[in-house]
Amino acid sequence: MEQSDTLACELHPQSRISVTPKTEETTARRTLRMGVLFCLIATTLYSFSTVCFKELLAIGQDYRWILFMKEMICVTCITPVIIYWVIRRRYHWPALKWIIIILIGGFLCEYIGARLHFWAVGMIGLIVTIPLIQTANLTSAAGIGRVFLGERIGIYCRTAMVVMLVAMCCLVFGTGNKDKTEKPADMPVAEAQANSSFPIVGDSLLLCGIGAVVAGVAYAVYIVLLRYTSKSRQMPVTFIAVQVTGIGAVIFGIEFFRAHEYQLAAFWENVPPRVWMLTILVGLLNMVGFLFQITGLRYTVVARAQMISVAQICVCTLFGVFVFRENTNFSIWLGVALTVLGIYIVSTPDKRELSSEHDA
């Protein structure tokens, strides 16, 4: 039987050669689209989590407690699963190298990026901060991914990047202009100073802008490290999730306990059931979304995944329009249309990206 198969291949060599490239290209396209789908699901879940998060802030809950609980829910839910698999001897422990990589990435995201993000929002507001962070995030992720991961960015991906950035600006400015009486910043300077781990020097807008850009770069480095680790398949998805959220739980937990050092018992007793329900929902949505994001990063390039994350602004805006009956304007609907166009473009890989994925 083996001899007949070998003889058939020798007599008809083109039958195998002509099929293989087409099959590889089809598989690569399917893989990239699956990565886009996973990242899109993650973005949608993150958007719902953000809506619940904003509702908790509107009620008056401490953001440090919300962030701490959000991260702890992921750790609490996934850790028993890991323990069960370890007992059954079905768990693959990662090497120390991958643990260190995720520790660095988690620190950049949960401490450097988040602290500068909150600080910039408190000083110069969302309308300026979000475009700066996302622009630095997208461009840095594409550049770092190209240099260190060898991920090529095709014409479709570049076009989608421009479209998504324009859409983000339309959505942010449209949302900010719905109420002309809104203050440019979400919190007063004094409150931003009290809630920030970084000192606020004077009233320098340039310094705040630089902080927002640094936050975007920190997020980009984090997502590149996440892509590098996830793509290697040397670390289980559950271990990555627990490690990253564990870092966040420690950081925000320390801040929360320091702020309520002498009133912890009273704080926990006065949390109403509705707040508990929303907090648990935030944690569960964030946990499932994070698992989808890590999995999606196995199948698609960093720049593409980060562009899809920009759609979170669009989903939150639509949620506010259709659920909370918020007012809209031309800029918001233009941003929504451009976001849909950008997602369509970003889900269409070209040959450069397919060859990049195949070479990797």
N, C-alpha and C positions, 0 to 999 in steps of 0.2 A: 504493500500500500504506500509506504513512504517513498519507494523507488518510483512508483507511478506519479506521485505528486511532484517529485523532483524533476522527472522527465517532462511533465506538463509545463512546469515553470521555465525549463530550458527551451522548450519548443515555442512557448508563447510568453516571452519576457515582458512584452508591452502590456499584457493584461494586468500585471501587478504594478508596473511603474506608472501607468496612466491613471490609475485609480487613487493611489496614495496621496498625491498633493491635494486633490479635490477633497478627499476625506479629511485630511488634516485641516484644511481651511474651514470646512463645515464645522468640524469639532471646535476650532478656535472661536468661530463666530458664536456658536451655541454657548461656549463657556463664558465669553465676555458678556453676552446678553443675560445669562444666568446671574453673573456678578452684578450687573446693573439692576436686575429685579430684586436681588437680596438687599442691595444698598437702598433701593427705593422703598422697600418695606421698612427697613430700619429708619429711614428719614421720616416716614409717615408715623411710625410709633413714637419717635422722638418728638414729633410735632404735637401729638396728643399729650405726651408727657409734659411738654412745655406749657400747653394750655392749662393743664391742672396745676402746674407749678405757679403760673401767674395768678390763678384763682386763690391759691394758698397765700401768696404775697398780698393780694387784695384784702383777704380776711385779716391780715395783720400778723401772720406767723413769721418767726425768725427764719431768715433764709439759710442760716448756718444749720439749724435743726433740720430743715427740709433736705438740704444737700447731704447731711450726715445720714439721715434715715434712707434717702434714695440709694446711697451706696451700700448701706448695711443690709438692705433688703436683698440685693443681688448676692452679697456674700452669704447671707443666711440661707437663701434658697438653694444655691449651687454647691456649697461646701458639703452638705450631707450626701449629695449625689457623688461627689468625688470620693468621699470616705467609703461609700458603698462599693464603688468600682475598685478602690484600692484593696478592700477586704476580699473582693472576688478575684483579685489579681488580674484585672482587665484594664488597668490604667497605665498609661505610658508617661512616666515621669520625665520632664524635660531636663536637658543639660544645664549646668550653671550659666553658660553663655547666654542662653535664651531668657533665663530668669533675670539676669542683669539688664539685658536689652529692654525688657518690658518694665523693669523698675525705673530705668532712665526715662522711657517714654511716658510712663504714668506720672512721674514727678513733673515733667515738662508740661503735661496737660493739666493735671489736677492742682498744681501749685503755681508755677510760673504763668502759664496761660490764663488760668482762671482768675488769679489775683489781679493781673494787669487788665484783664477783660472787665472785671467789676469796677476797678479803679477808673478806667477810661470812661465807662458808661456813667459813673457817678459824677464825673467832671464835665464831659462834653456831650453826653447824651447818646442815645441809640442811633440817631440819624447820621452822626459822623462816625461813631465807633464801629458799627457793623460793617459798612462798606470798606473801611480801612482794614479791619481784621480779615474779612473774607477775601479781599483783593490780595493781601499779603499771604493768606493761607493758600489760595489757589495757585498763584504764581510760584510760591516757594515749594509747594508740594510737587508741581510739575517739574521744576528745575532739579530739586533734590532726587526725585524719582528717576529722572533722566540720567543724572550723574552717577548715583550710587546703585540704582537698580537696573539701569540700562533700558528703561521704559520709554519707547518712542511715542511722540505725540503727533498724530496725524492731523490732516486738515480739518476733518470733521470735529475732532476733539478741540482744536484751537478755536474753530468757529463757535462751538457750543460754549466754550469758556467766555468768549466775548458776550454772547447772547445772555448767559446766566448772570454775568456781572451787571449788565445793563438792566436785566429784570430785577435783580436784587436792589439796585439803586432806585428804580421806579417804585418798588414795593415799600422800601424804607421811607423814602421821601413822601410817598402818597399817604402812608399811615401817619407820619408825623404832621402832615398838613391838614388832617381831618379836623383838628381842633386848634385853631390859631392861638388859643389862650394857653396851650400847653407850654410848660417850661422846657428849654432845650435839654436839660438834664433830668434824669429820673429821680434823683435824690439830691438834697442840698449838699454843698461842699463840706459842711461840718459833719454831716452823717457819713458822707463818703470817706472823710478822714478817719472817723471812728471805726468804720467797718473794713477798712483796708489794712493789709499787712505791709503795704509800701507807704513811705512818707509822701505827702503831697507838697511839693515845693512851689510856693507862690501860687500864681494863677496862670501858669504857662500852658497855652493850648498846644504849642509845639511839643512839649514834654509829654502831654497826654496822647498826642497823635503818634509819637514814637513808641509809647507804651502799647498802644493798640496794634501797631505794626509788629512789634516784638511778640505780642500775644499770638498774632496770626502765624508768625514763623514758628513759634513753639508748638502750636497745634499741628502745623505741617510736618515738623520733625517727628512728632508723636505718631501721626498717621502713617508716615513712611516706615517707622520702626514696627508699627503694628502690621503693616502690609508685608514687610520683610519676614517677620516671625510667622505670620499666618500662612504665607505662601510656602514657606519651608516645610510646613506640616510637622515640625519638630516639637511643637507644644500644643496640647489639646486646647480647643476653643474654650472649654469651661475653666481651665487653669488660667488662661489669659484674662478672662472676665473677672475671676475672683481676685487676681493679683492687681489689676488696674483699679477696680472698685474698692479693694481693700486699702490701697494707697489713699484714695479719696476719702474713705471712711475715717482713716487715721487723721488726715489733715483737717477735715471739717469737724471731726469729733473733738479734736483738741481745741479748735476755735470756739466751738459751742460750749464745751465744759468750762473754758476760761471765762466766757461771757456770763455764764449762769452758775458760777462756782458755788454761791451760797443760797441759790434758789432752785436747785434742781428738783427737789421733791415737789415744790409748789408748781413748777413748770409742767412736770409730767402729769400731775393731778388735774390741771386746768385745761388739758388738751381735749376739745370736744370730739364726739364720735365722727362728725362730718370731716373734721380735719384729719383724723386717723384714716378714714376711708380714702380721701384724696391723696394723702401721703403714700399709702400702700399702693394705690393705683399708679402714682408717679414712679415708684420704685419698680413695679412689675413691668410697666411699659418701657422704662429705660433698660431693664435687664434683658427683655426679649429683643428690643431694638439693637442693643449692643451685641448680642449673640448673632443676629442677622448681619450686622455690620462686619464683624470679624470674619464670618463665613464669606461674605461678599468680597472682602479684600483678598481672598484666595484666588478669585477668578477674574478680577478686573484691576486695571492700573490705578495708581494713586490719584492722578489728576481727574480721571473719570469719576471715581468714588467721591472726591471732594466736591466736584461740580454738582453731583446729585444731592449732596448735603445742603447746598444752597436752597434747594426746593423746600426746605423746612420753613423758610419765611413765607413762601406761597401757601403752604398747607395751613399754617397758623392764621394767615390772613383770611383764607376761605372759611376756616372754622369760625372766626370771629364774625364774618359777614352772615353766614347761614344759620349759625347757632345763637349768637348773641345779638344779631340784627344790627351790627355796627355799620356806620355810614361808609360809603365808597366814593371814589372819584376816578377820573380817567387814568391817572397815574397807576392806581392799584390794578385796574383791569388790564392795562397795558403790561404791567409786570407779570400778572398771571398768564397772559397769552404768551409772553416771551419765555416764561418758565416752561410751559408746555412744549413750546418749540425747541427750547434747549434740551429738554429731556429726550425728545424725539431724535435730535441730532446726535446726542451723546450715546444713544443706544445703537448707533450705526457705525461700527468700526470700519476702518479702511485698511489697506494692505500693509501699511507701515506698522500699525499697531498689532496686526495679526502676526507679522513676522517677528516683532519684538517679543510677543508672548510665546511664540514657538521657539525662539532662540533661548529664552529664559528657561 
